[in-house]
Amino acid sequence: MGGGDQNLDDERACNARPDDKGPDDGALARRAARGDRAAFEALLRRHYDSVHRLARRLTGDPGRADDIAQQVGLKLARTIGSFDGRARFTTWLHAVVLNTVRDDGRRRQAEARTVGAYAEIEALRRAEAADTAARRSTALEAVAALSDDLRETVLLVLDGLTHAEVGAVLGVNEGTVSWRLSEVRRWIGTLRETVDG
């Protein structure tokens, strides 16, 4: 059969109505691969429902089946030239649908793992923040329980002042500041023993 006869067969297949006997999907696919938009659209119209039905059966999710059917349409536009005619077009198309469902499943699993990892990180961050807040609250309560002179000394040291600077602010010598901090450390040690004991 010559090239002109093949083009005539392709033209007949492209113009065949779905109720005609034996429309040739292979001829439509060859024309679509050469850039014939009408042939490509005819293939999509002819097989969209079966693509959607298979996607729904494979996923069990009508919404996801809609997405898969659209992905298959886009994939066909890119890969129609790889249809070599060794198998029926519908067999090849079923493989495209199956691979698209698998790819989508892998993508969804990867997204779920990523979302799960971010959720774990956020939970850890919140737990650390809560732990830090609890420690801060406990420390503030402990500082509040100190006598005024010890509390003032601790807060000034925590604010970054040296012992000499704290002494100058409070009007006491550096040795007194050191003694006060020693008293606070001893008090904290007693408090720890009480909590741990």
C-alpha angles and dihedrals in degrees: 000000000000128000091258091055090051091052090049091051090048090050092051091049092049092051094043115117118231090249092056114104116256106000106191111239090181092059091048090050092051091050092046089051088056090055101266102153094190091056091049092049090048090054091049093049092046097050106025095097093050090046090051092045092051092046090051092050092048096046102029087218122104093200093050089046088058090054092046092050090053091047090051090052090053092044091051090054089056099038107032088107090064091065101106100181096239089118128031114278091243091055090052090045092052089054090051090051093047092049091047091052090049092048090048091049092051091048091050091049091050090049091048091050090049092048089046091050091050090048090052091048091049091048090051091047091051092046090051091047090049090047091049091048091049091050091047091049091048091048092049091049090050092049090048089055091058122096115264095257093049093043093051091048093050094046093050092049090048087051088062103260120142121239089257091051092048089050091051092050094047095038095240132114123262092253090060090052090052091048091050091051089048089054090050091051091050090049091050090051090053090047091052092050089052093049095042096038 
